[in-house]
C-alpha cells in the first residue's frame, strides 16, 4: 500500500548499506522540506512525546490527506520527510489503514533509532492517524 515516493526511499535504503549513509540520506530528505510557516508553530500543531520540538500541520482536502511539518532536530526533520512520503496524497481512509510500523520496519529504522527518537516517531504517527480518524468520523 506504500506510495511510490515511499517505495523510492525503500529502494534507496537497499542501495545504501552503511547506516551512516542512511542517516545522511534521511537528514538530506529533511533538509529538502519547505520550512513550516511560523504562524503554524502553535500548541495545536505541536507533537508531544518527542525529545525535540516537532510541529505537524495536517491538511485534508476532498478526502485526501497531506501534512507539512518541521522539527528543530535534523534527524527528526528527516523522519518527517519519510512520513510525508508514506502518507501524503493518500485518502484519509488509506491513512487509517496504513501500517506505518510495518512500512518503516522495511527501512530498519526501528532498530537504529534511540528510544527517544522511536517514541517521537510513534507520537507523530499517532497524531497523523488521529487526524485521519477524526476526519473520517466527521465526514463519513
N, CA, C and O atoms as a GROMACS GRO file, in nm:
protein
  560
    1UNK      N    1   0.081  -0.118   0.000
    1UNK     CA    2   0.000   0.000   0.000
    1UNK      C    3   0.087   0.127   0.000
    1UNK      O    4   0.034   0.237  -0.012
    2UNK      N    5   0.215   0.113   0.012
    2UNK     CA    6   0.304   0.229   0.020
    2UNK      C    7   0.304   0.307  -0.111
    2UNK      O    8   0.289   0.252  -0.220
    3UNK      N    9   0.321   0.437  -0.096
    3UNK     CA   10   0.322   0.527  -0.212
    3UNK      C   11   0.450   0.508  -0.292
    3UNK      O   12   0.549   0.455  -0.241
    4UNK      N   13   0.449   0.553  -0.418
    4UNK     CA   14   0.572   0.548  -0.498
    4UNK      C   15   0.687   0.626  -0.432
    4UNK      O   16   0.803   0.585  -0.440
    5UNK      N   17   0.654   0.737  -0.367
    5UNK     CA   18   0.759   0.816  -0.300
    5UNK      C   19   0.825   0.736  -0.187
    5UNK      O   20   0.946   0.741  -0.169
    6UNK      N   21   0.743   0.663  -0.112
    6UNK     CA   22   0.799   0.582  -0.003
    6UNK      C   23   0.876   0.465  -0.061
    6UNK      O   24   0.983   0.430  -0.010
    7UNK      N   25   0.825   0.403  -0.167
    7UNK     CA   26   0.896   0.292  -0.230
    7UNK      C   27   1.032   0.336  -0.281
    7UNK      O   28   1.128   0.259  -0.279
    8UNK      N   29   1.042   0.461  -0.327
    8UNK     CA   30   1.172   0.513  -0.372
    8UNK      C   31   1.270   0.520  -0.256
    8UNK      O   32   1.388   0.492  -0.273
    9UNK      N   33   1.222   0.558  -0.138
    9UNK     CA   34   1.309   0.562  -0.020
    9UNK      C   35   1.353   0.420   0.016
    9UNK      O   36   1.470   0.398   0.049
   10UNK      N   37   1.260   0.325   0.010
   10UNK     CA   38   1.296   0.185   0.039
   10UNK      C   39   1.406   0.138  -0.056
   10UNK      O   40   1.503   0.076  -0.013
   11UNK      N   41   1.390   0.168  -0.184
   11UNK     CA   42   1.492   0.128  -0.283
   11UNK      C   43   1.625   0.195  -0.255
   11UNK      O   44   1.730   0.131  -0.263
   12UNK      N   45   1.622   0.323  -0.222
   12UNK     CA   46   1.747   0.394  -0.190
   12UNK      C   47   1.814   0.334  -0.068
   12UNK      O   48   1.936   0.320  -0.064
   13UNK      N   49   1.735   0.298   0.033
   13UNK     CA   50   1.790   0.237   0.154
   13UNK      C   51   1.857   0.103   0.123
   13UNK      O   52   1.961   0.070   0.180
   14UNK      N   53   1.797   0.027   0.032
   14UNK     CA   54   1.856  -0.102  -0.006
   14UNK      C   55   1.991  -0.082  -0.072
   14UNK      O   56   2.081  -0.165  -0.058
   15UNK      N   57   2.005   0.028  -0.145
   15UNK     CA   58   2.131   0.059  -0.212
   15UNK      C   59   2.237   0.106  -0.113
   15UNK      O   60   2.355   0.078  -0.130
   16UNK      N   61   2.194   0.177  -0.008
   16UNK     CA   62   2.287   0.229   0.094
   16UNK      C   63   2.303   0.125   0.205
   16UNK      O   64   2.212   0.106   0.285
   17UNK      N   65   2.415   0.060   0.209
   17UNK     CA   66   2.434  -0.047   0.306
   17UNK      C   67   2.478   0.003   0.444
   17UNK      O   68   2.448  -0.059   0.545
   18UNK      N   69   2.548   0.114   0.447
   18UNK     CA   70   2.603   0.168   0.571
   18UNK      C   71   2.500   0.258   0.640
   18UNK      O   72   2.439   0.343   0.575
   19UNK      N   73   2.481   0.240   0.771
   19UNK     CA   74   2.382   0.320   0.842
   19UNK      C   75   2.421   0.466   0.850
   19UNK      O   76   2.333   0.552   0.858
   20UNK      N   77   2.548   0.497   0.849
   20UNK     CA   78   2.590   0.638   0.844
   20UNK      C   79   2.534   0.703   0.717
   20UNK      O   80   2.483   0.815   0.721
   21UNK      N   81   2.543   0.632   0.604
   21UNK     CA   82   2.491   0.684   0.478
   21UNK      C   83   2.338   0.695   0.482
   21UNK      O   84   2.281   0.790   0.427
   22UNK      N   85   2.274   0.600   0.546
   22UNK     CA   86   2.128   0.604   0.557
   22UNK      C   87   2.083   0.722   0.642
   22UNK      O   88   1.986   0.790   0.608
   23UNK      N   89   2.154   0.747   0.752
   23UNK     CA   90   2.121   0.863   0.835
   23UNK      C   91   2.139   0.992   0.756
   23UNK      O   92   2.055   1.081   0.762
   24UNK      N   93   2.249   1.001   0.682
   24UNK     CA   94   2.273   1.120   0.599
   24UNK      C   95   2.160   1.138   0.498
   24UNK      O   96   2.114   1.249   0.473
   25UNK      N   97   2.117   1.027   0.439
   25UNK     CA   98   2.009   1.030   0.341
   25UNK      C   99   1.881   1.085   0.406
   25UNK      O  100   1.815   1.172   0.350
   26UNK      N  101   1.846   1.034   0.524
   26UNK     CA  102   1.725   1.080   0.594
   26UNK      C  103   1.737   1.230   0.625
   26UNK      O  104   1.641   1.305   0.607
   27UNK      N  105   1.853   1.271   0.673
   27UNK     CA  106   1.876   1.413   0.705
   27UNK      C  107   1.862   1.499   0.579
   27UNK      O  108   1.803   1.606   0.584
   28UNK      N  109   1.916   1.452   0.467
   28UNK     CA  110   1.904   1.527   0.342
   28UNK      C  111   1.759   1.539   0.297
   28UNK      O  112   1.718   1.642   0.244
   29UNK      N  113   1.681   1.433   0.320
   29UNK     CA  114   1.538   1.439   0.287
   29UNK      C  115   1.471   1.550   0.369
   29UNK      O  116   1.387   1.624   0.318
   30UNK      N  117   1.509   1.560   0.495
   30UNK     CA  118   1.453   1.663   0.581
   30UNK      C  119   1.494   1.802   0.540
   30UNK      O  120   1.414   1.896   0.546
   31UNK      N  121   1.619   1.817   0.498
   31UNK     CA  122   1.667   1.948   0.455
   31UNK      C  123   1.594   1.998   0.332
   31UNK      O  124   1.585   2.119   0.309
   32UNK      N  125   1.541   1.906   0.252
   32UNK     CA  126   1.471   1.943   0.128
   32UNK      C  127   1.329   1.994   0.155
   32UNK      O  128   1.266   2.049   0.065
   33UNK      N  129   1.278   1.975   0.278
   33UNK     CA  130   1.142   2.020   0.308
   33UNK      C  131   1.135   2.172   0.318
   33UNK      O  132   1.231   2.237   0.360
   34UNK      N  133   1.022   2.226   0.278
   34UNK     CA  134   0.996   2.367   0.295
   34UNK      C  135   0.970   2.394   0.443
   34UNK      O  136   0.890   2.322   0.504
   35UNK      N  137   1.035   2.495   0.500
   35UNK     CA  138   1.010   2.524   0.643
   35UNK      C  139   0.862   2.555   0.668
   35UNK      O  140   0.794   2.614   0.583
   36UNK      N  141   0.815   2.516   0.782
   36UNK     CA  142   0.678   2.541   0.822
   36UNK      C  143   0.664   2.690   0.856
   36UNK      O  144   0.752   2.747   0.921
   37UNK      N  145   0.556   2.750   0.813
   37UNK     CA  146   0.529   2.890   0.844
   37UNK      C  147   0.527   2.908   0.997
   37UNK      O  148   0.467   2.827   1.068
   38UNK      N  149   0.592   3.011   1.045
   38UNK     CA  150   0.599   3.036   1.190
   38UNK      C  151   0.461   3.043   1.253
   38UNK      O  152   0.443   3.003   1.368
   39UNK      N  153   0.362   3.093   1.180
   39UNK     CA  154   0.226   3.106   1.232
   39UNK      C  155   0.163   2.969   1.260
   39UNK      O  156   0.065   2.960   1.335
   40UNK      N  157   0.219   2.863   1.202
   40UNK     CA  158   0.166   2.728   1.223
   40UNK      C  159   0.234   2.656   1.339
   40UNK      O  160   0.194   2.545   1.376
   41UNK      N  161   0.336   2.717   1.395
   41UNK     CA  162   0.406   2.657   1.510
   41UNK      C  163   0.338   2.701   1.639
   41UNK      O  164   0.387   2.787   1.712
   42UNK      N  165   0.224   2.640   1.663
   42UNK     CA  166   0.139   2.674   1.777
   42UNK      C  167   0.112   2.547   1.858
   42UNK      O  168   0.137   2.437   1.810
   43UNK      N  169   0.063   2.561   1.981
   43UNK     CA  170   0.036   2.443   2.063
   43UNK      C  171  -0.050   2.337   1.995
   43UNK      O  172  -0.030   2.218   2.017
   44UNK      N  173  -0.145   2.379   1.912
   44UNK     CA  174  -0.235   2.282   1.846
   44UNK      C  175  -0.161   2.193   1.746
   44UNK      O  176  -0.205   2.081   1.720
   45UNK      N  177  -0.050   2.240   1.690
   45UNK     CA  178   0.024   2.161   1.591
   45UNK      C  179   0.147   2.093   1.651
   45UNK      O  180   0.212   2.013   1.585
   46UNK      N  181   0.178   2.126   1.776
   46UNK     CA  182   0.296   2.067   1.840
   46UNK      C  183   0.268   1.921   1.877
   46UNK      O  184   0.161   1.888   1.926
   47UNK      N  185   0.367   1.837   1.852
   47UNK     CA  186   0.355   1.695   1.884
   47UNK      C  187   0.427   1.670   2.016
   47UNK      O  188   0.547   1.695   2.030
   48UNK      N  189   0.352   1.621   2.112
   48UNK     CA  190   0.411   1.590   2.243
   48UNK      C  191   0.462   1.447   2.242
   48UNK      O  192   0.411   1.362   2.168
   49UNK      N  193   0.563   1.419   2.321
   49UNK     CA  194   0.622   1.286   2.325
   49UNK      C  195   0.751   1.279   2.245
   49UNK      O  196   0.812   1.173   2.234
   50UNK      N  197   0.791   1.392   2.189
   50UNK     CA  198   0.916   1.398   2.114
   50UNK      C  199   1.021   1.470   2.198
   50UNK      O  200   0.989   1.567   2.267
   51UNK      N  201   1.143   1.424   2.192
   51UNK     CA  202   1.251   1.488   2.266
   51UNK      C  203   1.282   1.626   2.208
   51UNK      O  204   1.323   1.717   2.280
   52UNK      N  205   1.262   1.640   2.078
   52UNK     CA  206   1.287   1.768   2.011
   52UNK      C  207   1.154   1.839   1.987
   52UNK      O  208   1.047   1.783   2.013
   53UNK      N  209   1.162   1.961   1.938
   53UNK     CA  210   1.042   2.036   1.902
   53UNK      C  211   0.990   1.984   1.768
   53UNK      O  212   1.066   1.976   1.671
   54UNK      N  213   0.863   1.948   1.763
   54UNK     CA  214   0.803   1.896   1.639
   54UNK      C  215   0.664   1.955   1.623
   54UNK      O  216   0.584   1.957   1.716
   55UNK      N  217   0.638   2.003   1.501
   55UNK     CA  218   0.506   2.054   1.466
   55UNK      C  219   0.460   1.984   1.339
   55UNK      O  220   0.536   1.971   1.243
   56UNK      N  221   0.335   1.938   1.338
   56UNK     CA  222   0.275   1.879   1.219
   56UNK      C  223   0.148   1.957   1.187
   56UNK      O  224   0.065   1.982   1.274
   57UNK      N  225   0.135   1.995   1.061
   57UNK     CA  226   0.017   2.069   1.016
   57UNK      C  227  -0.055   1.986   0.909
   57UNK      O  228  -0.018   1.990   0.792
   58UNK      N  229  -0.157   1.911   0.951
   58UNK     CA  230  -0.231   1.828   0.855
   58UNK      C  231  -0.332   1.910   0.776
   58UNK      O  232  -0.389   2.007   0.826
   59UNK      N  233  -0.353   1.868   0.653
   59UNK     CA  234  -0.449   1.931   0.563
   59UNK      C  235  -0.526   1.819   0.495
   59UNK      O  236  -0.466   1.729   0.436
   60UNK      N  237  -0.658   1.824   0.503
   60UNK     CA  238  -0.741   1.727   0.432
   60UNK      C  239  -0.830   1.804   0.336
   60UNK      O  240  -0.911   1.888   0.378
   61UNK      N  241  -0.814   1.776   0.208
   61UNK     CA  242  -0.896   1.840   0.105
   61UNK      C  243  -0.956   1.732   0.016
   61UNK      O  244  -0.885   1.648  -0.040
   62UNK      N  245  -1.088   1.735   0.006
   62UNK     CA  246  -1.160   1.637  -0.076
   62UNK      C  247  -1.123   1.494  -0.038
   62UNK      O  248  -1.110   1.408  -0.125
   63UNK      N  249  -1.108   1.471   0.092
   63UNK     CA  250  -1.078   1.337   0.141
   63UNK      C  251  -0.934   1.293   0.122
   63UNK      O  252  -0.901   1.178   0.152
   64UNK      N  253  -0.848   1.382   0.072
   64UNK     CA  254  -0.706   1.349   0.051
   64UNK      C  255  -0.624   1.412   0.163
   64UNK      O  256  -0.637   1.530   0.192
   65UNK      N  257  -0.540   1.330   0.223
   65UNK     CA  258  -0.459   1.372   0.338
   65UNK      C  259  -0.322   1.421   0.292
   65UNK      O  260  -0.258   1.362   0.205
   66UNK      N  261  -0.279   1.531   0.353
   66UNK     CA  262  -0.143   1.582   0.336
   66UNK      C  263  -0.102   1.644   0.468
   66UNK      O  264  -0.187   1.682   0.548
   67UNK      N  265   0.025   1.654   0.491
   67UNK     CA  266   0.071   1.731   0.605
   67UNK      C  267   0.208   1.790   0.576
   67UNK      O  268   0.286   1.737   0.498
   68UNK      N  269   0.232   1.900   0.643
   68UNK     CA  270   0.364   1.962   0.645
   68UNK      C  271   0.412   1.954   0.788
   68UNK      O  272   0.332   1.938   0.880
   69UNK      N  273   0.541   1.966   0.806
   69UNK     CA  274   0.593   1.959   0.942
   69UNK      C  275   0.732   2.014   0.951
   69UNK      O  276   0.798   2.041   0.851
   70UNK      N  277   0.775   2.031   1.075
   70UNK     CA  278   0.910   2.080   1.099
   70UNK      C  279   0.955   2.038   1.237
   70UNK      O  280   0.875   2.020   1.328
   71UNK      N  281   1.086   2.021   1.250
   71UNK     CA  282   1.148   1.990   1.377
   71UNK      C  283   1.278   2.069   1.388
   71UNK      O  284   1.338   2.108   1.288
   72UNK      N  285   1.320   2.090   1.512
   72UNK     CA  286   1.447   2.158   1.533
   72UNK      C  287   1.564   2.060   1.534
   72UNK      O  288   1.679   2.101   1.550
   73UNK      N  289   1.536   1.932   1.519
   73UNK     CA  290   1.641   1.830   1.514
   73UNK      C  291   1.650   1.775   1.372
   73UNK      O  292   1.549   1.738   1.312
   74UNK      N  293   1.771   1.771   1.318
   74UNK     CA  294   1.788   1.732   1.177
   74UNK      C  295   1.736   1.592   1.147
   74UNK      O  296   1.670   1.572   1.046
   75UNK      N  297   1.764   1.496   1.233
   75UNK     CA  298   1.720   1.359   1.204
   75UNK      C  299   1.567   1.350   1.212
   75UNK      O  300   1.505   1.277   1.135
   76UNK      N  301   1.507   1.424   1.305
   76UNK     CA  302   1.361   1.423   1.317
   76UNK      C  303   1.298   1.492   1.196
   76UNK      O  304   1.193   1.449   1.147
   77UNK      N  305   1.360   1.598   1.149
   77UNK     CA  306   1.312   1.664   1.026
   77UNK      C  307   1.314   1.563   0.912
   77UNK      O  308   1.223   1.560   0.829
   78UNK      N  309   1.416   1.480   0.908
   78UNK     CA  310   1.423   1.375   0.807
   78UNK      C  311   1.314   1.271   0.824
   78UNK      O  312   1.258   1.222   0.725
   79UNK      N  313   1.284   1.236   0.949
   79UNK     CA  314   1.176   1.141   0.974
   79UNK      C  315   1.041   1.198   0.930
   79UNK      O  316   0.955   1.125   0.881
   80UNK      N  317   1.023   1.329   0.948
   80UNK     CA  318   0.902   1.394   0.898
   80UNK      C  319   0.894   1.376   0.747
   80UNK      O  320   0.787   1.345   0.693
   81UNK      N  321   1.005   1.396   0.678
   81UNK     CA  322   1.007   1.378   0.532
   81UNK      C  323   0.971   1.234   0.494
   81UNK      O  324   0.898   1.212   0.398
   82UNK      N  325   1.022   1.138   0.568
   82UNK     CA  326   0.990   0.997   0.542
   82UNK      C  327   0.840   0.973   0.563
   82UNK      O  328   0.776   0.907   0.481
   83UNK      N  329   0.786   1.026   0.672
   83UNK     CA  330   0.642   1.009   0.698
   83UNK      C  331   0.558   1.079   0.591
   83UNK      O  332   0.452   1.028   0.553
   84UNK      N  333   0.604   1.193   0.543
   84UNK     CA  334   0.531   1.261   0.435
   84UNK      C  335   0.528   1.172   0.310
   84UNK      O  336   0.426   1.165   0.241
   85UNK      N  337   0.638   1.106   0.281
   85UNK     CA  338   0.641   1.018   0.163
   85UNK      C  339   0.548   0.898   0.182
   85UNK      O  340   0.495   0.843   0.085
   86UNK      N  341   0.528   0.859   0.306
   86UNK     CA  342   0.440   0.746   0.336
   86UNK      C  343   0.292   0.785   0.329
   86UNK      O  344   0.211   0.710   0.275
   87UNK      N  345   0.258   0.902   0.382
   87UNK     CA  346   0.117   0.939   0.399
   87UNK      C  347   0.062   1.041   0.300
   87UNK      O  348  -0.056   1.034   0.265
   88UNK      N  349   0.144   1.135   0.254
   88UNK     CA  350   0.088   1.243   0.173
   88UNK      C  351   0.023   1.191   0.046
   88UNK      O  352   0.074   1.101  -0.021
   89UNK      N  353  -0.091   1.249   0.016
   89UNK     CA  354  -0.171   1.220  -0.104
   89UNK      C  355  -0.249   1.089  -0.096
   89UNK      O  356  -0.303   1.043  -0.197
   90UNK      N  357  -0.257   1.030   0.023
   90UNK     CA  358  -0.345   0.914   0.042
   90UNK      C  359  -0.483   0.963   0.081
   90UNK      O  360  -0.497   1.074   0.133
   91UNK      N  361  -0.584   0.882   0.057
   91UNK     CA  362  -0.717   0.915   0.111
   91UNK      C  363  -0.709   0.900   0.263
   91UNK      O  364  -0.625   0.826   0.315
   92UNK      N  365  -0.797   0.970   0.334
   92UNK     CA  366  -0.794   0.957   0.480
   92UNK      C  367  -0.821   0.813   0.522
   92UNK      O  368  -0.768   0.766   0.623
   93UNK      N  369  -0.903   0.742   0.447
   93UNK     CA  370  -0.928   0.601   0.478
   93UNK      C  371  -0.799   0.520   0.465
   93UNK      O  372  -0.769   0.438   0.552
   94UNK      N  373  -0.724   0.543   0.359
   94UNK     CA  374  -0.598   0.470   0.341
   94UNK      C  375  -0.495   0.508   0.449
   94UNK      O  376  -0.415   0.424   0.490
   95UNK      N  377  -0.499   0.632   0.495
   95UNK     CA  378  -0.410   0.672   0.605
   95UNK      C  379  -0.439   0.587   0.727
   95UNK      O  380  -0.347   0.539   0.794
   96UNK      N  381  -0.568   0.568   0.757
   96UNK     CA  382  -0.603   0.489   0.877
   96UNK      C  383  -0.568   0.342   0.860
   96UNK      O  384  -0.549   0.271   0.960
   97UNK      N  385  -0.559   0.294   0.737
   97UNK     CA  386  -0.527   0.153   0.712
   97UNK      C  387  -0.378   0.127   0.696
   97UNK      O  388  -0.335   0.012   0.695
   98UNK      N  389  -0.298   0.233   0.684
   98UNK     CA  390  -0.155   0.216   0.662
   98UNK      C  391  -0.086   0.166   0.788
   98UNK      O  392  -0.101   0.224   0.895
   99UNK      N  393  -0.013   0.058   0.774
   99UNK     CA  394   0.066   0.002   0.884
   99UNK      C  395   0.202   0.069   0.884
   99UNK      O  396   0.300   0.016   0.830
  100UNK      N  397   0.207   0.186   0.946
  100UNK     CA  398   0.330   0.265   0.944
  100UNK      C  399   0.446   0.188   1.006
  100UNK      O  400   0.558   0.192   0.955
  101UNK      N  401   0.421   0.119   1.115
  101UNK     CA  402   0.530   0.044   1.180
  101UNK      C  403   0.585  -0.063   1.085
  101UNK      O  404   0.706  -0.082   1.077
  102UNK      N  405   0.495  -0.130   1.015
  102UNK     CA  406   0.539  -0.233   0.921
  102UNK      C  407   0.615  -0.174   0.804
  102UNK      O  408   0.718  -0.228   0.763
  103UNK      N  409   0.565  -0.062   0.752
  103UNK     CA  410   0.634   0.002   0.640
  103UNK      C  411   0.771   0.054   0.683
  103UNK      O  412   0.870   0.034   0.613
  104UNK      N  413   0.776   0.120   0.799
  104UNK     CA  414   0.904   0.174   0.847
  104UNK      C  415   1.002   0.062   0.883
  104UNK      O  416   1.123   0.080   0.876
  105UNK      N  417   0.948  -0.054   0.923
  105UNK     CA  418   1.035  -0.168   0.953
  105UNK      C  419   1.112  -0.211   0.829
  105UNK      O  420   1.222  -0.265   0.839
  106UNK      N  421   1.054  -0.188   0.712
  106UNK     CA  422   1.124  -0.221   0.587
  106UNK      C  423   1.252  -0.140   0.572
  106UNK      O  424   1.345  -0.182   0.504
  107UNK      N  425   1.255  -0.023   0.638
  107UNK     CA  426   1.375   0.060   0.635
  107UNK      C  427   1.472   0.023   0.746
  107UNK      O  428   1.588   0.064   0.744
  108UNK      N  429   1.426  -0.054   0.844
  108UNK     CA  430   1.512  -0.091   0.957
  108UNK      C  431   1.529   0.021   1.057
  108UNK      O  432   1.617   0.014   1.143
  109UNK      N  433   1.446   0.124   1.046
  109UNK     CA  434   1.462   0.238   1.137
  109UNK      C  435   1.441   0.202   1.283
  109UNK      O  436   1.509   0.254   1.370
  110UNK      N  437   1.347   0.111   1.309
  110UNK     CA  438   1.317   0.076   1.448
  110UNK      C  439   1.441   0.028   1.523
  110UNK      O  440   1.454   0.051   1.644
  111UNK      N  441   1.531  -0.038   1.452
  111UNK     CA  442   1.650  -0.094   1.516
  111UNK      C  443   1.764   0.007   1.527
  111UNK      O  444   1.864  -0.021   1.592
  112UNK      N  445   1.749   0.123   1.463
  112UNK     CA  446   1.861   0.216   1.456
  112UNK      C  447   1.829   0.355   1.509
  112UNK      O  448   1.908   0.447   1.491
  113UNK      N  449   1.714   0.370   1.574
  113UNK     CA  450   1.681   0.497   1.637
  113UNK      C  451   1.690   0.481   1.788
  113UNK      O  452   1.665   0.373   1.842
  114UNK      N  453   1.726   0.588   1.855
  114UNK     CA  454   1.729   0.584   2.001
  114UNK      C  455   1.586   0.566   2.052
  114UNK      O  456   1.490   0.587   1.977
  115UNK      N  457   1.572   0.529   2.178
  115UNK     CA  458   1.439   0.511   2.237
  115UNK      C  459   1.359   0.641   2.230
  115UNK      O  460   1.240   0.638   2.202
  116UNK      N  461   1.425   0.754   2.255
  116UNK     CA  462   1.356   0.883   2.249
  116UNK      C  463   1.307   0.913   2.107
  116UNK      O  464   1.194   0.958   2.088
  117UNK      N  465   1.392   0.887   2.008
  117UNK     CA  466   1.353   0.912   1.868
  117UNK      C  467   1.240   0.818   1.827
  117UNK      O  468   1.148   0.858   1.757
  118UNK      N  469   1.247   0.693   1.871
  118UNK     CA  470   1.140   0.597   1.840
  118UNK      C  471   1.008   0.642   1.901
  118UNK      O  472   0.903   0.632   1.837
  119UNK      N  473   1.012   0.692   2.026
  119UNK     CA  474   0.891   0.742   2.090
  119UNK      C  475   0.836   0.862   2.014
  119UNK      O  476   0.715   0.874   1.996
  120UNK      N  477   0.924   0.951   1.971
  120UNK     CA  478   0.882   1.067   1.895
  120UNK      C  479   0.819   1.029   1.763
  120UNK      O  480   0.717   1.085   1.723
  121UNK      N  481   0.879   0.933   1.695
  121UNK     CA  482   0.825   0.884   1.567
  121UNK      C  483   0.686   0.825   1.590
  121UNK      O  484   0.594   0.850   1.512
  122UNK      N  485   0.673   0.747   1.695
  122UNK     CA  486   0.543   0.687   1.729
  122UNK      C  487   0.440   0.798   1.757
  122UNK      O  488   0.324   0.786   1.716
  123UNK      N  489   0.480   0.903   1.827
  123UNK     CA  490   0.389   1.015   1.856
  123UNK      C  491   0.345   1.085   1.728
  123UNK      O  492   0.229   1.124   1.715
  124UNK      N  493   0.436   1.102   1.633
  124UNK     CA  494   0.400   1.165   1.506
  124UNK      C  495   0.299   1.078   1.431
  124UNK      O  496   0.201   1.129   1.376
  125UNK      N  497   0.324   0.948   1.427
  125UNK     CA  498   0.232   0.855   1.359
  125UNK      C  499   0.095   0.858   1.425
  125UNK      O  500  -0.007   0.860   1.357
  126UNK      N  501   0.093   0.859   1.558
  126UNK     CA  502  -0.034   0.862   1.630
  126UNK      C  503  -0.112   0.989   1.597
  126UNK      O  504  -0.233   0.985   1.580
  127UNK      N  505  -0.042   1.103   1.587
  127UNK     CA  506  -0.110   1.230   1.554
  127UNK      C  507  -0.169   1.220   1.413
  127UNK      O  508  -0.284   1.261   1.392
  128UNK      N  509  -0.093   1.168   1.319
  128UNK     CA  510  -0.142   1.155   1.181
  128UNK      C  511  -0.264   1.064   1.177
  128UNK      O  512  -0.365   1.098   1.114
  129UNK      N  513  -0.257   0.951   1.244
  129UNK     CA  514  -0.369   0.857   1.248
  129UNK      C  515  -0.491   0.920   1.314
  129UNK      O  516  -0.604   0.900   1.269
  130UNK      N  517  -0.469   0.996   1.421
  130UNK     CA  518  -0.578   1.062   1.493
  130UNK      C  519  -0.651   1.161   1.402
  130UNK      O  520  -0.774   1.163   1.398
  131UNK      N  521  -0.576   1.243   1.330
  131UNK     CA  522  -0.637   1.342   1.240
  131UNK      C  523  -0.718   1.271   1.132
  131UNK      O  524  -0.831   1.313   1.103
  132UNK      N  525  -0.663   1.166   1.074
  132UNK     CA  526  -0.734   1.093   0.969
  132UNK      C  527  -0.860   1.028   1.023
  132UNK      O  528  -0.965   1.032   0.958
  133UNK      N  529  -0.852   0.968   1.140
  133UNK     CA  530  -0.967   0.902   1.201
  133UNK      C  531  -1.076   1.003   1.234
  133UNK      O  532  -1.194   0.978   1.209
  134UNK      N  533  -1.037   1.118   1.291
  134UNK     CA  534  -1.135   1.222   1.324
  134UNK      C  535  -1.200   1.276   1.197
  134UNK      O  536  -1.320   1.304   1.195
  135UNK      N  537  -1.122   1.289   1.091
  135UNK     CA  538  -1.176   1.339   0.965
  135UNK      C  539  -1.278   1.241   0.908
  135UNK      O  540  -1.383   1.281   0.857
  136UNK      N  541  -1.245   1.112   0.915
  136UNK     CA  542  -1.338   1.009   0.867
  136UNK      C  543  -1.468   1.013   0.947
  136UNK      O  544  -1.577   1.005   0.890
  137UNK      N  545  -1.456   1.024   1.079
  137UNK     CA  546  -1.574   1.026   1.164
  137UNK      C  547  -1.661   1.148   1.135
  137UNK      O  548  -1.784   1.139   1.137
  138UNK      N  549  -1.598   1.261   1.109
  138UNK     CA  550  -1.672   1.385   1.085
  138UNK      C  551  -1.735   1.389   0.946
  138UNK      O  552  -1.839   1.451   0.925
  139UNK      N  553  -1.671   1.322   0.851
  139UNK     CA  554  -1.718   1.332   0.711
  139UNK      C  555  -1.771   1.202   0.653
  139UNK      O  556  -1.806   1.195   0.535
  140UNK      N  557  -1.776   1.102   0.736
  140UNK     CA  558  -1.832   0.974   0.690
  140UNK      C  559  -1.747   0.909   0.594
  140UNK      O  560  -1.780   0.801   0.546
   0.00000   0.00000   0.00000
